[in-house]
Amino acid sequence: MAKLYFNKAIVYEDEARETGDTAKYCGLAYDYYKKTYVVSRETLGKEHSKTVKYRGILVQDTYKWFAKRRHENIDQLVTDQVLLGSA
């Protein structure tokens, strides 16, 4: 499931570059990267190389901005919050 979310995030990043609408599409990419990270953390563990990779994406400046704006701490998110949209 994490790979599916990861691929969707990449599609939104590409859309942001193509359209120039970074607020919209990077926001959507952030949502999918967040899902990717949480699912990977829950299934593979927080030290797994893929989980570390996905977290690394979320701490890039672009996505840190979205997290801060939404008052989210990615390390405190739980699967149900992220997948059901209550985060």
ABEGO torsion letter per residue (X at the ends): XAAAAAAAAAAAAAAAAAAGBAAAAAAAAAAAAAAAAAAAAAAAEAABAAAAAAAAAAABAAAAAAAAAAGBBAAABBAAAAAAGAX
